[in-house]
Amino acid sequence: MNTKFFTNQDQNTLINKIEGIFQHKQIHFFDALVGYFRASGYFRIREFVKKSDQIRVLVGINIDNLIHEASSQGLLFDSNAERAQEEFFLEIKKSIQEAEYDKDVENGMIQLISDIITGKVKIRAHPKQNIHAKIYIFREKEKHDHGYGSVITGSSNLTDAGLSRNFEFNVELRENSDIEFATETFDKLWEESVPVAEEYIEKLQKDTYLNDTYTPYEVYLKFLIEYFGKSIEFDPNSITDLPKGFKRLSYQIDAVNDGFAKMMKHSGFLLADVVGLGKTIVAIIIAKKYFYTNGFPTYRSRTLIIVPPALKDNWSETVDKFRLDNVKIVTNGSLHKVTDPAKYDLIIVDEAHKFRTDTATMYNDLQKICKTPTKRILPNGTVVQKKIMLVSATPLNNRPEDIANLVYLFQDSKNSTLETGNLQNFFRVQIDAYRKLKNEKDIKVVQAGVKKIYERIRTKVIEPLIVRRTRTDLLVHKQYAEDLMNQGIKFPKVKEPKKIFYQLEPHLELLYDKTIFVLSNETQGLTYNRYRAIGFLKQPKKSKYKQADMISGQLARIMKTLLVKRIDSSFFAFKQSLERFLLATKAMVTMFENGKIYIAPNLPVSDMINEGKEEELLNLIIEKSIDDPTIEICEPDDFEYNFLPGLKNDYELLINLNDDWKKIIEDPKLDVFVDYLKNKLLSKTINPQSKLVVFSESKETTDYLFRELKRKVNYRILSVDSGSRKEKMPSIRQNFDANLSKAEQKDDFDIVISTEVLAEGINLHRSNVIVNYDTPWNSTRLMQRIGRVNRIGSTAEEVFVFNFYPTAKVNNDIELEKKAIMKLQAFHAALGEDSQIYSPDEETESFGLFDKQMEEETDEKLTYLMMIRDFKEKNPALFKQIKNMPLRARVGRKNAILKNGTICFIKDEKRDAFIYIKPNNEVDELTFLETVRQFEAFLNEKGIPLHNQHHEQVQKAIKVFADKAEDEKAKDKKVDVTQGPNEKSAIAYLDALLHLPFINDKESKLIIIAKEAIRKGRFQNLQRDINKLHKAVKKTPLNPVLILERIVGILNSYPLKQEEDEIYQELQIVKPRIYNPEIIITESFS
């Protein structure tokens, strides 16, 4: 079709039209009237238009913004030549910053600046009106009647996209009358317009990334400023209205600001400052800040604080002192009592590491609370998402899944707000790698593998979500250290743990080693069949107990672990446990002999059998079996053939072991402890206040110690366990909490002996000496115990930790230690690969994320933050100048190792990336620390020209970044493909229910929402509950109506219904994520 119109389709583009006009005519005058002018657009046409002797470009500025600005100040808009130039300058500057990162494009933009300065191109801005017209006028030098020019008008602006890529609607006119009308109109507007001052044009190169005069030092500082952003802005007054007695500490101010920002971005975060740094205070201040920023005063936020029972009073007291309104505090065992979770806007979970197991009912209850939407609805209809604060000094335990489960309390496992959208896929890889390492025998391979796994978890998941400071961080950074010194706060140094050896006489050592062998040897030791009965049942009785083999195996392992830990705790506690195990085994053997075996987990079967109350037991079983499905009366033939022989063998071993231990009356561990009490532990040389804290896992041990020490020493002793904690808490605080005022403090007790009930969240720092009477078997427990005395307000210079170790009676210290280590290794073997014992001689790397070294490691990233803060304070003008440097700032540097490579800092709304392009085009993604070490520069270092591959390498980095973003986006969309068997099974079952003929619209909608929640990984237990019902129905068929009723009941127990409108809309309209990567900083090396 022959037409004057063209649309940039099929090569019929504006750029080709312009090229054709210049090829076929001697164009002397080229005028362009456009709404938008891009420097990169000029680059595209320069080769043609440079043939013209006169080039005029008239740009219409957006006066709407100027009118709005004047109106907001109560002024009438009046055209202003200077503002017009300024608007044009900002617009063209923006176009340069957003142009394609290409050498030719850059040369074109630099040429434009040069052409304007030399007068080759005249450019003006119209100050009075928005110019929406786009007109390009081409004229030869002399006017004639044989086609002396053309006019193109339509929708295309003078931009790269307008010239070729966009679908546009343009028309070319060649009549002289059209050319003359267009020229007259252009001339009139040209006269009304204002020329852009040369100073603005010269600034275009200086104020954009085209500036090639930046030094490596300036680029390094710009890198830090862009990376740390608002964290650099430290305002000591951002925390106001502190209660009397609380100090304004700079590290806590940073924690508040950092934590609040992360919580608002990701709807939750981990507050994980090490024990004793005041996490409770930080959490309360963040809660108060959220209260006043979440719609106050028209909306008053409510906060739910979930704490262990031992810490409830402490939290209540702190909440009252800080006057935080609308707060409810519940214990972590009472979550089922939270009946209306929607009314809470913020959830604070103290000692959050207790919720690391997603199969626990407590976890499921908490996740439902956390993922129930709030009642606050914004004017646009959006429901405000609940905010979650997880407080724990030790959130990162041994297994990757522990970390994942905590994150899943506020992130959907397949639809996260992090760079890694599908966390379930990410963690599955780390969990598999971790499990493989457990079978690796080479410890060095294990250590290297674990480091890699946790480095990935740190970088991808933990860093964006965690606020963590150690005491070392506070001491090595000047700002923090000076603040602490001015406030009179100091932290004691935790000394290397001291060993207390208790020596076993030869006969006792023999029995000790024999006991460990009997407890742990798989072929010649105990089978623990007393606790594995349901695993040995024959069908069909076995089918009554779900996962019978797994449960019976777990019970046996628990019993073995208990006995091993008890012999480490105290001989007294071990003897008590051993006798109970013997009696329970005897009762089971007696039942076999009598021909009736009672399986009733909820009844005292063993006690009643051993007391000869079989008739009473039978009556009780008959009565209780109506309501208790776990009760079963069996006969010997109902069990596998090898169950009874193992049981009887255990009985003989236990009788023998029990008889041997009954003969033991000495207690060398207690004797050594008494000796240390009298001569060292309360000595003023190490213990200025003569206050001692003693921990044991076993209540039987703490009771035993209390009784024996009362007889053997003259110290005043307080014994605490879960049963007496509440009653004795006032005495504990008065005698051991240094944060109490002097008037409130008392001196009634010298020693507190406690089970783990005082190991978390309690101040005991009038003492500086801890004795672990039994071994703290993992890093979490050890750190928590030490944290009781290593806290803000401690007055002692040093903290001492004493651990007990059994050893043989030998003649020299070397043999003493050697024998002790052998016994430690026996414990390790008995307890399995996940247990850890800390002594100074063992590997400092634990099979986990935080070990005793990392407890006090420094945050190297914090070093750079403090450095740029210090620079800002000392050089405010220069800091501001560098902060105002444009993005894309780059510099060439000499570096023999990185020669001909380029490092790029690129980011979008989801992530920062540091990409190293090697000379051979290979790609490495670096960490922040790896990058900053390369970018570091001295003040006087000079830059060098960028090497020839610079632009190509930056383009490669952008492509790598964009491809990764697209891959993540694709993963998010493909969650169906990567679902595990549990999810697939649950969704398939729900799909089947959707086809029931009697299902109504409301039920259908609820099921569709539930399917989407499963796909997103919203709840860890939703699919499990559905599958559990499915399996039960397979065994005991139900009417389909009842099945649907049960499913609806399950779905309604999850917070799905309250957000159904929101989710339902998401199902109808899929909003694609838009990724806009920005080049922040680049350096190329020669």
C-alpha positions, 0 to 999 in steps of 0.5 A: 500500500502506498501511504505517507504514514509509517510506524517503525515496522518492517524497517520503515522506521524514522531513523531510516527515513531520516537517513534516506532524506539526507542521502537524496537531498542536500539538506542545509537546515535541520530543525527538530521540535520534540517533547523529549530529547535524549543524548543517545537519540542524537547519537543515532542521527548524527552521522546524517545530520552532521552534513547540515550547516544549521541544526536547531533543536527545540525542546518542550519542558514539562511545565506541569511540575513547575506549575504544581511546585508554584501552586504548592507554595501559593504562587502563580506560575510565571515562565522563568528562563533560568528554570527552563534551562535547569529543567532541560539540564536535568532532563538531558542529564537523566537521559545520559545516565539512563543511556545504553552502556556502550562505547559508541553511544558514549562517544555520540553523547560526548560529541553532542556536548561538543557540537553544542559548545562549538555552535554546530547544534543550537539547542533551546528550551521553551519555558511557557508551555508543554510541547507535545508536538514532534516535528522534524523539518528538513530543508535545502539551502535554496527554496525551489518547486521541485521538492526542496525538503520534507516535514515528518510529524507524528508521535516519535520523540528524538530518542533511541526508542522513538527512532526505531524500537517503539511502535509510532505513528508518523507521516512525511509531508513534502508539499512546500506549503507544509514545509513553510507552515512548519518552519514558520511555526518552529521559528515563532516558538524558537523566538519564544524559547531560551537558549541553554547556557553554556555552563549547563552544557559543560556540566553535562559531562562533569555531572554525569558518568561521562566524567573521566576525572574521578580518582580511585579514592573518590570511587571507593568512597562512593562505593561505600556510600551507595552500599551502606546508604541510610545506615551511614546517617547516625542520629543519636537522638533517634531514640528518645524518651528513654526511661530513667536508668537506661543509657542511650548506646550508639550500637543499640541505636544502630540496631534499632534503625537497621532492624526497623528498616529490615522489618519494614522491607521483609516483614520480619528480621532476626535480632541476634546481638550476642547474649548480654547486649540488651536485645530486649531493650532494642526490641521494645524500642523498635516496637515503640517506633512501629507503634508510632509509624503504623497509622498512629494516632488514627490507628493504634497498633497492638503488639504480641510478645511471646516469651519463655515462662522464666522471662515473662516478668522481665519483659513485663517490667521492661514494657512498663518502663518504656510505656509501650501501649497495647501489648499482650505477653504470652508464654511460648507454651500458651500459643493455642490461647491466642484466639484472635491473631488478626488483632496484632500488628507486631509479633516479638518472639524471644528465644526464637531458636526454640521454634526451629522445628517445623513439625512441632505443634508449637511451631505450627501455632506460631506460624499461623499467628505470624501469617494471619493478616492484620486488621489494618486496611489502607485506603487503597484496600491493601491489608497491612502485613504483620511484622515479625521480630525474632529475638535470639542470641543463637538463632543459627543452630546446627542444621540448615533447616533450623535457619530455614524454619525460623525464616519461614515464620515471616517469609513464604518458602517459595515466594520470598521477598529476598533475592532468592525467591524460592527459599525451599529450593535453595535450602533443599540444596544446602540440606542435602549437601549438609547430610552428605557431609555427615557421612564424610570421615575426613574432618578437613573435608567436613569443615571446608564443606560446612563453611561453603554451605553456611557462607551461601546461607549467610550471603543469600538469606541471613545477611538481609535479615539479621542484626547482630553485634558481638562484644568485639564489634563494640570494643574495636570500633571507636564510635561504639567504644568511646560511647561505652567508655563515656557511659561507664560500661565495660565488658569482662573478658571471657577467659578460656574455659578451665578444666576440673578433672575428677579422677576415678580410682581403678575399680571406678574407672573400670565400671565407668568405661564398662557402663559407657560400653553397655549403654552405647555398643550396638552389638553387645550393649543394650537394645532399649527394647523396653522403649521399642515395643510398638516397633516390634508389633506384628500387623495388624496391631502395628498399623494402629501406631503411625510411624511405629518404627520411627517413633520406637527408634526415637524413644530408644535414642532418647533413653540412651542419650538420657543415660549417657548424659546422666552419668556425666551429670552425677553418679547420683542422677545416673543411679536414679535413672538406671534404677527406673530403667531397670524397673520399667524393663522388669515390668515389661518382662513380667507382662510377657511372663503373665501373657498380657502386655499393656501398651498405654503411653499415658498410664503408669504401667511400669509402676503399677506392674512393679507394685503388683497392681495388675488388676487395678491397671486392667480396670484402668485400661478398660476405663481409659481405652474408650477415649484413648486410642493409643491403649492396646492389650497384647499377647506375646505372639503379637510381637516379632520373635526377636523382641523378647530375647533383646528385652531379657538381655537388657534386663540381665545387663541392667541388673548387673550394672545396677548391682555394681553401681549400688556398691559405689558410695564414693563421689570423686566429682563432688569431692573435687567440687567441694575442694574447688569451692573452698579454695578457688571458685569463690576466691576474691582473686578471681571472684570479686563479689564471691558469687557463684553460678552452677548449672546442671541439666538434671534436677536430680543433680541440682537437688543432690548438690544442694543437699550435699553442699549444705553438709560440706561447706558453709556457703549460703546456697540457693537451688532453682528448678522449673518448679521453684523458679517463680517463687525464688525469682525475687531472691535470684534478682536481689542477690545476682542481678547487677542491674538492680539499684544498690538499694534493691540488692541483697546479699543473702546467698553466695551460690545459685545452683540451677537447671537450664531454667536460668540459662536464658534471659536472666541477669546473674552478672553480680557473679563472674564465675560459672561452673558447668557441673555437667557438660554443655552439649552444644554451642547454644547452651554454652553461649546462653549459660555464659551470657548470664554473667557476661552482660551489660552492667558486669563489674568484673574484669574477667569471666571464668568458666569451669567444666568438669571432665572425668579421667583416670587416676594417673601420675602426671598431667599429660596422662591425666588429660589424655585419659580425659580426652579419650572419655570425651571421645567415648561420649561423642560416639555415644551421643552421635555426630550432632553433639558438641563438647567444647574444651580448649583443645578441640577443633574450634570449628563446630559442625554448625554456623556459630562456634565459640570463636564466632561468638566474639568474632568481628563484623568486618563489614561494620569496620567499613561502615564506621570508616565512612561514618568517620569520614563524613564526620571529619569531611562533611563537605567532601562527603556531600560532594562524593555522595552527589557523584553520579551513579555509573562512576568509573575509574581505571586502575593498575592491578597486575592480578586483575589485569584486563578485568572489570568489577561492577557493582550492580543492583536492583530493588531486590539485590546487590551484586558484585560481578567480576568479569575476567579477561577471558570473559569468565564471570565470578560473583564476589561478596561485598568484602571481596569487592571492597578489598579490591576497591580500597584506595589511598587519597593520592592514587591516580586513575588511568584510562579504561582499557578497551574491553571495559564497556564490553565487560560491563555489558556482560555483567549487566547481562549476567545480572539480568539473566539471574534475575530472570532465572529467579523469576522463572523459578518463582513461576515454576514452583509447581514443577519443583514441589515435593511429594507432600505438596503434590499429593495435597494439591492433587487431593484438593483438586479431586475435591473440587470435582465433587458435585455437591461442593459450593462456591464458598468451599471451592474458593477456599480450596483454591486459596489453600492450593495457592498457599501450598504453592507459595510455601506459606505454611509448613504443616498445611499439606501435612495435615491434608495428607494425614487426613487422606491417609486416614481416609484410605484406611477407614473410608468416609462419606465424601460429604464428611471428607469435604467437611473435614478438609474445610475444617483443616483449611479454616484452622489456617489463616486463609479465609481472612486474606481470600480476596487478596489471594483470589485477586492474585490468581486472576491477575498475575503481576510480572516483576519488573527488574531495573538493574542499575550500574552503581560503580565500575572499576577496570584494571590494567 
